[in-house]
Every structure is written in C-alpha cells, then in structure tokens.
C-alpha cells in the first residue's frame, strides 16, 4: 500500500447518517495522510456539536477541524482552495459542489442520493417481496439515500402487495426517539417529512 495524500481535504456530510457519514470519510482522509476540514449537516445540530467536541478533543486544528453552519457556510468553504473535496448528499447540492471544484480543478468525490424504486412482478415470491419492499421503504425511517421511495406492483399482485405493506406499516411502533420501544422516531425535519 502506498499512501499518496492530497493535502487539505474538505468533507461535507449529510443529515441522514450524521455521525457515520461525517466521521468515516474524515477519518479515511486523515488516515491517508491528509488534513481535514469537516462541515457536518446543519439539520442535525446535536450530532454536529458532538462531532465538533470529539474532534477538538482528539486533533489539533492543523490536522482536523469542524466548521458548523448552514448552506452559506458550505458555500464559503467551497470558495476556498482545497486539494480534495468529499461530499455526501443530494444531487442538487452535488452539482454545486462539482461546479465549485471544477473552477479550481479540484478532484472530488460525490456520494449522491437518488430514487430507488422497488418493482414487484407477479412471478415473485410475493411474501418475500413485500418484506423486502417494506424494509427498503422504512429503513432508517425512510431517511436513506437508497430508500425504496417508490413501489410498483404488477396489477395481478397489486392488492396483495398494498395490503401487505399497509399491514407492516400499521405494526411499526411510532414514538419519541428516546423511547427504547420506538421503532420509528421523528424525522429530521419538516422538509424531509
């Protein structure tokens, strides 16, 4: 293994896995020999504060730092010169990141969300397909970049599929995020709802 660090790396992370998708790319960039500036999502302020507290305790500012703020803060960061940019988030914001990187010929990685349809044909194992579709739809409360945001079922199995998905949805215990019996807590924001 030959380490060839880029230098100064900007990591902009999303709201849907705010701890993992902030620290995993930041730590990977650091482990490869880079210094890192991490900009966590403004939609998860408690996690952002925790990440900042951890990073400030473990790293000197020259090695890794956390910059909190909203999209204006991210725009200001993108105006600076970076040796590499890593972004996880929406296609819309990914386009902005790519354009900013292109202006300075900065290499970048975009990990973008999308729409992931589930399609059920009549020759499928319908019970297994319903269970799989429900998992794709409701995983992480549907707040996942590859969530089953659309479900298509052939007309021959449509009624069975919709009844099965509805039954599973009705059984999910919805409640506050701190309640250990809660299976689906609150969504991150009104926009995501």
Phi, psi and omega in degrees: 000129178245121178274125177231080183295150178280318183135249180266120184245133173258128176242121176246121188248161185267180183267339192280334170226069195296331180275306184298311186280000169265308187281327182298308178291327179295315180290325177295317179296318179295315181299333179277358176103014181262159165268152189227136165247123183251128176245099179286168181291137175286347181280351178231069187297326180293317178293319179301315179296320179296315179299315179300316180298316180296311183298317180295330179285326187266324189242149169285156182299333180291333182268314179204135176219160181243131176244114179270154178153180184263200182296331177295320177296316179299319179298318178297319178297320181292341177286339182281165179274124177237158176268341176197146177233133175238122182233134171238128179163210186282159177298319181302311180287327176303323177297320179295316179298315181297319179294318179296319179294320181297325181300330182245011182053041180272127175294149183208162172234132175244123173249099192252147176280170179196191177256132183237094181286149172251131182237126181243120179264160185293340181271004180285161168287098191299317180298317178294321180295320178296314180298317179295318179296317179298319178299316180294325182286316190260355181302133183051037177065023183080003182264065184223142183297339179242029180298147176287079187284345177221142180234123177245130177231137178301147184302332180292334182242004186306309183298317180296320180294311181296322177295318181294316178296317180298319179298315179296316180298320180295334182274350181287127179278111180265139180183191180292150184297335184273350181280123184293341179273354180289130176261333177222109181270194182291152175281163188292328183199166176299323180299318180287331176297000000 
